[in-house]
Amino acid sequence: MTPGPKKNLQEHVNSCHTELQQARERGDVREISFACANLGLALFRQRKFQEGLDSFDEGMKLLENLGDYKAQARVLSIKTTAYEVARRLPD
């Protein structure tokens, strides 16, 4: 028997949390920011919108401090995808 969609979503969120923790341990700001964005997207898929927005904001703040506009654009692209995913979620 395969796991249900909710379990798969939770596993994905857990994986994103692990990815973020590992990025923090390595200390690479861009990697941390992208991990925040990936976590934000995963949280949006679970309808945890405020947590997702907080994660996106954390990633963007780190990149703003660096002045890395290309990386900011990448995070914003992932955030845009999250909004599109949320719009298509069933009621």
Buried (B, 14 or more C-beta within 10 A) or exposed (E): EEEEEEEEBBEBBEEBBEBBEEBBEEEEBBBBBBBBBBBBBBBBBBEBBEBBBBBBBBBBEBBEEEEBEEBBEBBBEBBEBBEEEBEEEEE
